[in-house]
Amino acid sequence: MKATKKTVKKAASNNNIEKVRHSLSHLLAEAVLKKFPGTKLGIGPVIENGFYYDFDFGTAKVTDKDLQVLENRMRGLMNKELVFKKEKTTYDDAKKFFKAQPYKLELIKDLKKDGKEPTMYATKDGKEVIFADLCAGSHVASTKEINPEAFKLQKLAGAYWKGSEKNPMLTRIYGLAFETKEELEAHLHMLEEAERRDHRVLAEKLELFMMDEKIGKGLPLWLPNGYLIRHLIESYMYEKEQKAGYKHVLTPILAKEGLYKTSGHLAHYKDDMYAPIEIEGERYYLRPMNCPHHHSIYNHKLMSYRDLPLRMAEFGTVFRFERSGTLNGMIRTRGFTQNDSHIYASQDQLEKEIIGILDLFKKVYDDFNISGYWFRLSLPDFKNKEKFGDVKNKKIWDEGANVLKNVLKKLKLDFVEGVGEASFYGPKIDIQIKNIYGKEDTIATIQVDYYSAQKFNLNYIDNEGKEQPVVVIHRAILGSFERFFSFLLESTAGDLPTWLSPVQVKVINVGEGHLAYAKEVAAQLEALGARVEVADYDGSVGKKIREAEMKRIPYLLVVGDKEIEAKSVAVRKRGDGDLGVKKVSAFLKEIEPELKK
């Protein structure tokens, strides 16, 4: 992209806010040392939307209440119009200066080992140095450049020194920082909304899934309501895939070591795999991906061009050793089920198959009312020998990338290119979307694989009787059911469409004398295929309505004397409120299209 005045200005602005954030981390450290003398300092880098600093407070007790005190101290330092000045130093001088700071001494040792010169930034009040930190910079020239209304200390968290569980646990203080007060307030509002939509919070309220330390971290337990939703999503995808020509299979969740040596997973993903299991003198692994199992099915007989394309699909459960610090509800787990498929095709079938996948993707995401996504053409960076060093035929990779690019252009889909984002086995299209925190996530992927045909001898006999390698397309429309479930919960704030709601209608009787009619209405709805509950318990109508609304039930029907007499129901719809009184027959006709997809 050609640089314009606007893009140059934005780049300069981004550079300035990074300096502001870095400078604020130093002011935070200075404020901490004033309030908690003897604190040991870790590191204080810039991060997205702000900064953090890690501290070892020793025996001192630090709580969220201290954050406002520290904020006020930081603003007091800003009022002094302090300056930040880079100071050159030597290893010996730096060690003397930080002799009471063991974590800084460790960093100095690391710098020396890597052959890097230590540098420091001093915070000065006139000529007096009031604070100095081991730091490469950069910083604002003076605190005059920092808007005191545009930052906030956000929260406390635990963090292992250098990210290793073998090291001491430090206290991390996070801060937010922007150029204007308005930007800060907008971000805080976004975080508040994100907290309201957090799938873990919603799951607890709606009784969808749970975690239990006795079972293990990152291993979710689906509760009845949650599993019902998942089952409905699986059934929907099964039907869609069947109509699109996919053949479903079921394969084991573990396999012998040799399979993963052949596939390359032990070479590329061993650190993300669980330790092997010894069975009768042989080593087995829980599978991290389904691909090798599907390749084995493909190879169970000799394939011809008449068998292609072969679209093989599985709701395949996989296991990956995610670090405990990265686990996040259903978004990142250690065991999850992929909406997985592998298409075995010839090179000249590639374009048509990619178009078919994108067409299926659009239909599915339209049905779930998901929009706002975009496409990334993920390409290799052959300079990265560690990831792409095994590539022998770069020409065919280029051909595959060109097919993907041409399809995106033919379908008039806007896309960005991500050099280095390709898989180790081929280029791909990643479908990106922003989550509730405004961060970019991949929700679906289409990967072209030229690696597996060679490793697994995945061939077919062409129309001339010659053996040719297939192209493998890895495709996940919903990604994993767990992650898609969490995304759907957060994007809807728990207000799932009627067809996915565990309870679609709740019938609320005004009094005991109306219960028989309430059950009669419920029976008519059940005959239509609806999932219905009757509020057959003590409590006022208002209380029952509030409880049902908290459970995000799409329709509430209230029945009393008037409704019995008129064979009607008083209808309340989630999000719309009171819709008035309707004949039961009319309501049944209105709701029927919403019950199933």
C-alpha positions in Angstrom: 0.0 0.0 0.0 1.3 3.4 -1.0 1.9 5.7 2.0 -0.3 8.7 2.2 -0.3 11.7 4.5 -3.1 10.1 6.4 -1.3 6.8 6.9 2.0 8.5 7.8 0.1 10.6 10.3 -1.6 7.5 11.8 1.8 5.7 12.0 3.3 8.7 13.8 0.4 8.8 16.2 0.7 5.0 17.0 4.4 5.5 17.6 3.6 8.4 20.0 1.1 6.5 22.0 3.6 3.6 22.4 6.0 6.1 23.9 3.3 7.4 26.2 2.4 3.8 27.4 6.0 2.9 28.0 6.6 6.1 30.0 3.5 5.4 32.1 4.9 1.9 33.0 8.0 3.7 34.5 5.8 6.1 36.4 3.8 3.2 37.7 7.1 1.5 38.9 8.1 4.8 40.6 4.7 5.1 42.3 4.9 1.5 43.5 8.4 2.0 45.0 7.1 5.1 46.9 4.1 3.3 48.4 5.8 -0.1 48.8 9.5 0.4 49.5 11.6 -2.7 49.0 9.5 -4.0 46.1 11.4 -6.0 43.5 10.9 -4.9 39.9 10.3 -7.2 37.0 9.5 -5.8 33.5 7.1 -3.2 32.2 6.5 -3.4 28.5 3.9 -1.8 26.2 1.0 -4.0 25.2 -2.1 -3.5 23.0 -4.2 -0.6 24.5 -1.8 0.0 27.4 1.0 -1.4 29.5 1.8 -3.6 32.5 4.5 -3.9 35.1 5.5 -7.0 37.1 6.3 -6.7 40.8 7.5 -8.9 43.6 5.9 -7.2 46.6 7.3 -9.7 49.1 5.1 -9.9 52.2 3.2 -6.6 51.3 -0.5 -7.1 50.6 -1.7 -5.3 47.5 -5.3 -5.1 46.5 -7.5 -3.5 43.9 -8.0 -0.6 46.3 -4.4 0.3 45.9 -4.8 1.0 42.2 -6.5 4.3 42.6 -3.8 5.4 45.1 -1.1 4.5 42.6 -3.0 6.3 39.8 -3.1 9.4 41.9 0.6 9.2 42.6 1.3 8.8 38.9 -0.7 11.9 38.2 1.2 13.7 40.9 4.5 12.8 39.2 3.1 14.0 35.8 2.4 17.4 37.3 6.1 17.8 38.1 6.8 17.8 34.3 9.4 15.1 34.6 11.7 14.4 31.7 12.8 10.9 30.4 16.5 10.6 29.4 18.3 7.7 27.9 21.5 6.8 29.7 24.3 4.6 28.4 25.8 2.3 31.0 28.1 -0.7 31.4 27.4 -4.2 32.7 29.3 -3.5 35.9 27.7 -0.1 36.5 24.2 -1.5 35.8 24.8 -4.4 38.2 25.9 -1.9 40.9 22.9 0.3 40.3 20.4 -2.7 40.5 22.3 -4.6 43.3 19.1 -4.8 45.3 16.9 -5.8 42.3 17.5 -9.6 41.6 15.2 -9.7 38.5 17.0 -6.8 36.9 20.3 -8.5 37.6 19.1 -11.6 35.8 18.1 -9.4 32.8 21.6 -7.8 32.8 23.1 -11.3 32.8 20.8 -12.3 29.9 21.8 -9.1 27.9 25.5 -10.0 28.4 24.9 -13.6 27.3 23.2 -12.3 24.1 26.0 -9.8 23.5 23.7 -6.8 23.9 24.7 -3.5 25.6 22.6 -2.5 28.6 20.8 0.9 28.4 18.8 2.7 31.0 16.1 5.4 31.0 16.2 8.0 33.9 13.2 9.9 35.0 14.4 13.3 36.1 13.0 16.2 38.1 15.3 18.9 36.9 18.7 17.5 37.4 17.6 15.0 40.1 17.1 11.4 39.0 14.0 10.1 40.8 13.8 6.8 39.1 15.8 4.8 36.5 15.0 1.5 34.8 16.8 -1.0 32.7 15.2 -0.2 29.4 15.8 0.2 25.6 13.0 2.8 25.2 11.6 4.7 23.7 9.8 7.3 25.9 8.2 10.7 25.6 10.6 13.6 26.2 8.5 14.9 29.2 5.3 14.0 31.1 3.8 17.1 29.6 3.1 14.8 26.5 0.9 12.5 28.6 -2.8 13.2 29.0 -3.5 12.6 32.7 -7.2 11.9 32.0 -6.5 9.3 29.3 -5.0 6.4 31.4 -6.3 4.1 34.0 -4.8 1.3 36.1 -7.1 -1.6 35.2 -6.4 -4.7 37.3 -4.1 -7.0 39.2 -3.1 -10.5 38.0 -0.6 -13.2 38.7 2.3 -13.8 36.3 5.2 -16.1 36.5 8.6 -14.5 36.0 9.6 -14.9 32.3 6.4 -16.9 31.8 7.7 -20.1 33.3 5.9 -22.0 36.0 9.3 -22.9 37.5 9.9 -19.3 38.4 8.4 -17.1 41.1 4.8 -15.8 40.8 4.9 -12.0 40.5 2.0 -9.5 40.7 1.2 -7.9 37.4 -0.5 -4.5 37.3 -2.2 -3.7 34.0 -2.9 -0.2 32.8 -4.9 1.3 29.9 -3.6 4.3 28.0 -4.9 6.4 25.1 -4.3 9.8 23.6 -7.7 11.2 24.6 -10.2 10.8 27.5 -12.9 9.9 24.9 -10.8 7.0 23.6 -10.3 5.6 27.1 -14.0 5.9 28.0 -15.0 4.2 24.7 -12.6 1.3 25.5 -13.9 1.0 29.1 -17.4 0.8 27.7 -16.3 -1.9 25.3 -14.8 -3.9 28.2 -18.0 -3.5 30.2 -20.0 -4.8 27.3 -17.5 -7.6 26.7 -17.8 -8.6 30.4 -21.6 -8.8 30.0 -21.2 -11.0 26.9 -18.4 -13.2 28.3 -19.4 -16.8 27.4 -18.1 -18.1 30.7 -20.5 -15.8 32.6 -23.4 -16.6 30.3 -22.7 -20.3 30.6 -22.9 -20.2 34.3 -26.2 -18.2 34.3 -27.8 -20.4 31.6 -26.3 -23.7 32.9 -24.5 -24.6 29.6 -21.1 -26.0 30.6 -18.8 -26.3 33.6 -15.2 -27.0 34.5 -14.0 -29.2 37.3 -10.4 -29.3 38.6 -10.9 -32.9 39.6 -11.3 -33.7 35.9 -8.6 -31.4 34.7 -8.0 -27.9 33.3 -9.3 -27.1 29.9 -11.6 -30.2 29.8 -15.2 -28.8 29.7 -18.2 -30.7 30.9 -21.3 -30.1 28.7 -24.5 -29.6 30.8 -27.9 -30.6 29.4 -28.8 -27.2 28.1 -25.4 -26.7 26.5 -25.2 -30.2 25.0 -28.7 -29.7 23.5 -27.4 -26.6 21.7 -24.3 -28.4 20.6 -26.3 -31.3 19.3 -28.6 -29.0 17.3 -25.5 -27.3 15.7 -24.0 -30.7 14.9 -27.2 -32.0 13.4 -27.5 -28.8 11.3 -24.0 -29.2 10.0 -24.4 -32.9 9.3 -27.4 -32.2 7.1 -25.7 -29.3 5.3 -22.6 -31.4 4.6 -24.6 -34.4 3.5 -26.4 -32.3 0.9 -23.1 -30.8 -0.2 -21.7 -34.3 -1.0 -19.6 -35.0 2.1 -19.2 -38.5 3.4 -19.0 -38.7 7.2 -16.6 -41.0 9.0 -15.6 -41.8 12.6 -12.0 -42.4 13.6 -10.1 -43.2 16.9 -8.9 -40.5 19.2 -5.4 -41.9 19.4 -2.9 -43.6 17.1 0.6 -45.1 17.1 3.7 -42.9 17.1 4.6 -43.8 13.5 1.5 -42.1 12.1 2.5 -38.8 13.6 6.1 -39.1 12.4 4.8 -39.6 8.9 2.3 -36.7 9.2 4.9 -34.3 10.5 3.0 -33.6 13.7 5.8 -34.9 15.9 8.3 -32.7 14.1 6.1 -29.5 14.1 3.7 -29.9 17.0 5.2 -32.2 19.5 5.2 -29.5 22.3 1.4 -29.1 21.8 0.8 -32.9 22.0 0.2 -34.9 25.1 2.9 -37.3 26.2 2.8 -40.8 24.7 1.0 -43.7 26.2 2.8 -47.0 26.4 0.6 -49.9 25.3 2.1 -53.4 24.9 5.5 -52.0 24.2 4.3 -49.5 21.6 3.8 -45.7 21.9 0.5 -44.1 21.2 -0.5 -40.4 21.1 -3.8 -38.7 21.7 -4.4 -37.1 18.3 -3.9 -33.4 17.9 -5.5 -33.4 14.5 -7.8 -35.7 12.5 -5.9 -35.4 9.2 -3.7 -38.6 9.4 -6.7 -40.8 10.2 -8.6 -39.5 7.2 -5.5 -40.1 5.0 -5.5 -43.7 6.2 -9.1 -44.1 5.1 -8.3 -42.6 1.7 -5.5 -45.2 1.3 -7.7 -48.2 2.2 -8.2 -48.8 -1.6 -6.8 -47.7 -4.9 -8.6 -44.5 -6.0 -9.2 -43.4 -9.6 -10.1 -40.1 -11.1 -13.8 -41.3 -11.0 -13.6 -41.3 -7.2 -12.6 -37.6 -7.0 -13.3 -35.3 -5.5 -13.8 -37.3 -2.3 -15.2 -35.1 0.5 -14.6 -36.8 3.9 -16.0 -35.2 7.0 -15.9 -36.0 10.7 -16.9 -34.3 14.0 -13.5 -35.4 15.3 -12.4 -34.9 18.9 -8.7 -33.9 19.3 -6.5 -33.1 22.3 -3.8 -30.5 22.5 -1.6 -29.6 25.4 -2.5 -25.9 25.8 -0.5 -24.1 28.6 -2.7 -23.4 31.6 -2.2 -19.6 31.2 -3.8 -19.7 27.7 -6.9 -21.7 28.6 -10.1 -19.6 28.2 -13.5 -21.3 28.8 -14.6 -22.9 25.6 -12.5 -20.7 23.4 -9.3 -22.5 24.2 -9.5 -26.0 25.7 -7.3 -29.1 25.8 -10.0 -31.3 24.3 -12.3 -30.2 21.6 -14.3 -31.4 18.6 -13.6 -30.0 15.2 -16.1 -29.6 12.4 -13.5 -31.2 10.2 -13.3 -32.2 6.6 -10.6 -33.2 4.1 -11.3 -33.1 0.4 -9.2 -35.2 -1.9 -9.1 -33.7 -5.4 -7.0 -33.3 -8.5 -5.3 -30.0 -9.2 -7.8 -29.1 -11.9 -10.7 -29.6 -9.4 -9.2 -27.3 -6.8 -10.8 -24.1 -7.9 -14.3 -25.6 -8.1 -13.9 -27.2 -4.6 -12.8 -23.9 -3.0 -15.8 -22.1 -4.5 -18.0 -24.9 -3.1 -16.6 -24.5 0.4 -17.0 -20.7 0.3 -20.5 -21.1 -0.9 -21.3 -23.5 2.0 -19.6 -21.2 4.4 -21.8 -18.3 3.4 -25.0 -20.3 3.7 -24.0 -21.5 7.2 -23.0 -18.1 8.5 -26.1 -16.5 7.0 -28.2 -19.0 8.8 -26.5 -18.1 12.1 -26.8 -14.4 11.3 -23.1 -13.9 11.5 -21.5 -11.1 9.6 -18.6 -8.7 9.8 -16.0 -11.3 8.8 -13.3 -10.8 6.2 -10.8 -13.0 4.4 -7.0 -13.4 4.8 -5.0 -15.1 2.1 -2.3 -16.8 4.2 0.9 -17.2 2.2 4.3 -18.8 3.0 7.4 -16.9 3.9 10.1 -19.1 2.5 12.8 -17.2 4.4 11.4 -18.9 7.5 13.4 -22.1 7.2 12.1 -23.5 10.4 8.5 -23.5 9.3 8.8 -23.9 5.5 12.2 -25.6 5.2 10.6 -28.9 4.1 9.0 -27.3 1.0 10.6 -28.9 -2.1 8.3 -27.7 -4.9 7.7 -24.0 -4.4 6.1 -23.8 -7.9 3.1 -25.9 -6.9 2.7 -23.8 -3.7 2.5 -20.7 -5.9 0.0 -22.4 -8.1 -2.2 -23.2 -5.1 -1.9 -19.7 -3.8 -2.9 -18.4 -7.2 -6.0 -20.6 -7.2 -7.0 -19.3 -3.8 -6.4 -15.7 -4.9 -8.3 -16.1 -8.2 -11.3 -17.6 -6.3 -11.4 -14.7 -3.9 -11.3 -12.3 -6.8 -13.9 -14.2 -8.9 -16.3 -14.2 -6.0 -15.5 -10.5 -5.4 -14.5 -11.1 -1.8 -12.3 -8.5 -0.2 -9.2 -10.0 1.3 -5.8 -9.1 2.8 -2.6 -11.1 2.4 -0.7 -12.5 5.4 2.8 -13.5 4.4 4.2 -16.2 6.7 0.7 -17.2 7.9 0.4 -20.3 5.7 0.4 -23.8 7.3 3.6 -25.8 7.0 1.9 -27.9 4.4 0.4 -25.2 2.1 -1.3 -21.8 1.6 -4.8 -21.2 2.9 -7.7 -18.8 3.3 -8.4 -17.8 6.9 -11.8 -16.2 7.7 -11.3 -13.6 10.3 -13.6 -11.7 12.6 -13.3 -9.5 15.7 -14.3 -10.9 19.1 -16.0 -9.0 21.9 -12.7 -7.5 22.9 -12.1 -6.1 19.4 -9.3 -8.6 18.7 -9.0 -10.6 15.5 -9.9 -14.3 15.6 -9.9 -17.0 13.0 -13.4 -18.5 12.8 -13.0 -20.8 9.7 -10.2 -21.9 7.5 -9.6 -23.5 4.0 -6.1 -25.0 3.6 -4.5 -26.4 0.5 -2.1 -29.2 1.3 0.7 -30.4 -1.0 2.6 -32.1 1.8 0.4 -35.0 2.8 0.2 -36.6 -0.7 3.9 -37.0 -0.6 4.2 -38.2 3.0 1.2 -40.7 2.8 1.4 -41.6 -0.8 -2.0 -40.2 -1.5 -2.5 -40.9 -5.2 -5.1 -41.7 -7.8 -5.1 -43.2 -11.2 -5.9 -40.6 -13.9 -7.9 -41.2 -17.1 -4.7 -42.3 -18.9 -3.9 -45.0 -16.3 -1.1 -43.0 -14.7 -0.6 -42.5 -10.9 -1.0 -38.8 -9.8 -0.8 -37.2 -6.4 -4.0 -35.7 -5.0 -4.4 -32.3 -3.5 -5.8 -32.3 0.0 -8.0 -29.5 1.1 -8.4 -29.1 4.9 -11.7 -27.3 5.7 -13.4 -26.3 9.0 -16.5 -24.3 8.5 -17.3 -23.9 12.2 -13.7 -24.5 13.4 -14.4 -26.4 16.6 -17.8 -26.8 18.1 -16.5 -25.5 21.4 -15.1 -22.3 20.0 -18.0 -21.6 17.7 -20.4 -22.2 20.6 -18.5 -19.6 22.7 -18.4 -17.1 19.8 -22.2 -17.6 19.2 -22.9 -17.0 22.8 -20.9 -13.9 23.0 -22.0 -12.4 19.7 -25.7 -12.9 20.7 -25.2 -12.0 24.4 -26.9 -15.3 25.1 -30.0 -14.4 23.1 -29.8 -17.4 20.8 -32.2 -17.8 17.9 -35.4 -19.7 18.8 -34.3 -22.8 16.9 -31.2 -23.1 19.1 -32.7 -22.1 22.5 -32.9 -25.0 25.0 -36.4 -23.9 26.0 -38.2 -22.1 23.2 -41.5 -21.2 25.0 -42.5 -21.0 28.7 -46.2 -21.0 29.6 -46.9 -19.1 32.8 -50.2 -19.6 34.6 -51.6 -16.7 36.6 -53.1 -19.0 39.3 -53.6 -22.6 40.3 -56.9 -22.6 38.4 -55.2 -21.8 35.1 -52.6 -24.6 35.3 -54.6 -27.2 33.3 -55.1 -24.7 30.4 -51.4 -23.9 30.6 -50.5 -27.5 30.1 -53.1 -27.8 27.3 -51.3 -24.9 25.5 -47.9 -26.5 26.1 -49.1 -29.9 24.7 -50.2 -28.1 21.4 -46.7 -26.5 21.2 -45.0 -29.8 21.9 -47.1 -31.5 19.1 -45.6 -28.8 16.8 -42.1 -29.8 17.9 -41.4 -27.0 20.3 -39.4 -27.3 23.5 -41.8 -26.0 26.2 -41.8 -25.6 30.0 -44.8 -24.8 32.2 -44.1 -22.6 35.2 -45.8 -25.1 37.5 -44.3 -23.8 40.8 -45.1 -21.2 43.4 -44.4 -17.5 42.8 -46.0 -14.4 41.3 -46.4 -13.9 37.6 -43.9 -11.1 37.7 -41.3 -13.2 39.4 -41.8 -16.1 36.9 -41.4 -13.7 34.0 -38.2 -12.2 35.4 -36.7 -15.7 35.9 -37.7 -16.8 32.4 -36.2 -13.6 30.9 -32.9 -14.2 32.8 -32.8 -17.7 31.2 -33.1 -15.9 27.7 -36.3 -17.9 26.8 -37.5 -16.5 23.4 -41.3 -16.6 24.1 -43.3 -16.3 27.3 -47.1 -17.0 27.2 -49.2 -15.9 30.2 -52.6 -17.4 30.7 -55.4 -16.4 33.0 -59.2 -16.3 33.0 -59.5 -14.1 29.9 -57.1 -16.2 27.9 -59.0 -19.4 28.8 -62.3 -17.9 27.8 -60.9 -16.7 24.4 -58.7 -19.7 23.7 -55.7 -17.3 23.6 -52.4 -16.4 25.2 -50.7 -13.2 26.3 -47.4 -13.2 24.4 -44.1 -11.7 25.5 -41.2 -11.9 23.1 -37.5 -11.6 24.1 -36.2 -8.2 23.1 -39.6 -6.9 22.0 -41.6 -7.2 25.2 -45.4 -7.5 25.3 -47.0 -8.4 21.9 -50.5 -8.5 23.2 -53.1 -11.3 23.3 -53.2 -13.8 20.4 -55.3 -16.8 19.6 -53.4 -20.0 20.3 -53.9 -21.1 16.7 -52.5 -17.8 15.4 -49.4 -18.1 17.7 -48.7 -21.6 16.7 -48.7 -20.6 13.0 -46.4 -17.6 13.8 -43.8 -19.6 15.8 -43.6 -22.7 13.7 -41.0 -21.3 11.2 -38.7 -20.4 14.1 -38.7 -23.8 15.7 -36.3 -25.5 13.3 -33.6 -24.4 10.8 
